Amino acid sequence: MAGLRVHSVLVTGANRGIGLGLVQHFLGMPNPPQWVFAACRAPTGQRAQELRHLASKHCNLVIIPLEVTDPASIKAAAAQVGEHLGGSGLTLLINNAGMVILNALDNETLEDMACVYTTNTIGPLLMGQEFLPLLKKADQGRPGPALSCSKAAIINMSSYTGSIEDLNLFDTAQIVSYRCSKAALNMLTKCQSLRYKEDGILCIALHPGWVQTDMGNMGDTGSQKPPLTVDESVQGMLKVLSSLSEKDTGTFLSWEGKVIPW
């Protein structure tokens, strides 16, 4: 992580699991970001207790109310982040918020598919659109042509289950709506990388691994359990982020930095 110098970062779904782990690791860096924005649905709720405790100890941590399926909420969050940043931009946007419904193909429904797709795919689309001015401002504040996560970047938290070429664990976990939403998120990432390159913004889809979180444990098949702790996943992902350059924009990578087939 020595090469990662982030002035500001926003993490969605930051009240638990991987999102909370990312916030903790950013705060624990030798040179932590000047601003860490932790976004979640219910900042005053029971599930955000640990996040509020962190905020009481770190003056650079700001908790932002955010519902990624609500355009008005996203707009309000962008305005709040902009106020804190003043004239500077947002270096790193990590679209981590996500959901899964354990439906097989035969019992998938319109309602569940729409709900999962809206959270996992449309949410990151809207976030990228609304936070684009702040990301562009971050790029402008770090002159030079090269793309990097220390300059301006969008990280979309994807999943190996979104790979069409390698339908990992399909026999034990079909989770059709989740797979489709992540495959679509990968395409969104590729589109963002092409469109936002001219604005100096690096974009990748990142697979965090199968992690021991509330969501990860939902995929526990009995014989196979999540092998990764949150710390292991986050440490690996931050190492990957520190090494990314222009050649990596638009790629689909694992927490170990390996290329995952589309």
VENGI-V129524 format. One record per run of one state. SS is the DSSP state (hx for helix, st for strand, lp for the rest). FROM is the first residue (numbers start at 1). TO is the last residue. If there is no record, write none. Layout:
SS/FROM/TO ; SS/FROM/TO
//
This chain:
lp/1/7 ; st/8/11 ; lp/12/16 ; hx/17/27 ; lp/28/34 ; st/35/40 ; lp/41/45 ; hx/46/57 ; lp/58/60 ; st/61/65 ; lp/66/70 ; hx/71/85 ; lp/86/91 ; st/92/95 ; lp/96/104 ; hx/105/107 ; lp/108/109 ; hx/110/141 ; lp/142/152 ; st/153/158 ; lp/159/159 ; hx/160/162 ; lp/163/175 ; hx/176/199 ; lp/200/201 ; st/202/207 ; lp/208/210 ; st/211/211 ; lp/212/213 ; hx/214/218 ; lp/219/227 ; st/228/228 ; lp/229/229 ; hx/230/243 ; lp/244/245 ; hx/246/248 ; lp/249/251 ; st/252/254 ; lp/255/258 ; st/259/259 ; lp/260/262
//
